[in-house]
């Protein structure tokens, strides 16, 4: 699915990923860990952070104890890697739908 919908056929017979080239540009503003912690604590709406059991990042809430918003929860998508929404779409939707309906 990702290969079919996520690439463009070039005139020379090669393929290129479809994405915004500007997304590779880093922000000129540099944030310290303290800045980032302050931003997370200001989140005023519920946040669901999903991660895959086979992904490299693990549970994001385990990374910084008590520095995230109290409105932030996380959930693991079993058998998914780094991109649960691509790798286990049905499980992803099953977890996201109730959260959005709340």
N, C-alpha and C positions, 0 to 999 in steps of 0.2 A: 504494500500500500504506500509506504513512504517513498520507495524508489519510483513508483509509478507517478505519484502526485507531487513529489518533492524535487523533481529534476526537470530541466529544460533540455531539449535536443538542440545542439548547436549546428550551424551550417556545415561544419567540417566533419560531422558524424560523431563527435564527442558529446558528452553530457556535462551539465553544470547543475549544482544545487540551486534551488530556488530559495532565496532569502535576501533580505535587505542588506546590502553591503555596508550600510551605515551602522548596522548592529555590531560590527567588529570594532568600531571606534570607541575607545575608552573615554569616560568622562574626564574633563580637565580638572574637575573638583575631586580632591582626594579626601576620603573620610577616614577618620581614626576609628578604632574599635569602640571607643567611648561615644563617638558620634552615631555610629550604627546602632549601638545599644539604646541610645536615647530615641532614635527614630522608631525602633521596634516597640518601645514602651509607650509611644504615642498612638499606636494603632488603636482605633476605637470601634472597630467592627470585628465580628468573628472571622477567623482565618483558619482554613484547613490546609495543612501542608501534607501532601502525599509523597511517599517514597516507596521504591521497590525493594523487596527482600534480597534481590540479587544485585542491587545497585551499589555504587561505590560510596555514596554519601551517608547512608544510614539515616536514622531518625534525626531530623534537624533540631528537635527540642532537646536532644541529649547533648548537643554541642555547647550550649551556653545556658547553664542552669540559671533559671529565674531572670534572665535578661530579656526574654521575649514577652510580648503582651500576654496578660492572663486570658485573653480571648482567643489565643492561638492554640489549636490542637493539631495533632498529627495522626496519621494512620498509614499502616503498611499495606501495600498491595502485594500479596504473595505471588511468587514466581515472576514478578516484574523486575526489570533492571533499572537503568537510569531514566527511561521514558515510559512510565506506567501507562500513560494515556495512549501510547502507540502499541505497546507490547501486550497489554492486558486490558483492552478497551472496555469489555463488558464489566470486569471487576472494578475498573475505574469509575464507570458510570454508576454502578451499584453503590459505591461509596460516596460519590459526589452529590447524587440526586437528593438523598435525605438531608444532607448538609445545606444545600441550596433551598430546599423546601422549608427549613427551619426559619 
